[in-house]
Amino acid sequence: MDLPLAPIEKILKKSNMRISDGAVKEFAILLEEITADIAAEATAIAKSEGRKTVLIKDILEAKRKLE
């Protein structure tokens, strides 16, 4: 797990609920999985268009495809 847990915990606490350490860790794992999926799809889109650079439009298209 590479994401720092403190910012994730801060986001989760905006729900005005107490959040267990386990819930914060699980949420971080979920965010990493979703991020990896979007990154892989965006990379595939850029490559399919003959580019080596991932653009904002690739990320938005990847997000739309994965919803």
Secondary structure, DSSP 4 states (H G I P E B T S, - for coil): --S-HHHHHHHHHTTSS---HHHHHHHHHHHHHHHHHHHHHHHHHHHHTT-SS--HHHHHHHHHHH-
